[in-house]
């Protein structure tokens, strides 16, 4: 943005506040959307990683509960489950 601005305007520092205001407005208009787009990409990536991690954690809790239930399963005919340990 700096090179484009200075190639279309005079490359000297201005003494007028109006020129600096226009320059700040130009830079904010060019750089602002770029920064916002990059931030949005990072936000989407963070959400996807969080979603995958939450699904994995839920699956592992379910699997742990199932293994605990299976190892502690008792009937009136047996004392406890004697199958494979996981």
Secondary structure, DSSP 4 states (H G I P E B T S, - for coil): -HHHHHHHS-SSPPS-HHHHHHHHHHHHHHHHHHHHHHHHHHHHHHHHHHHHHHHHHHHHHHHHHHHHHHHT---SS-SS--S---
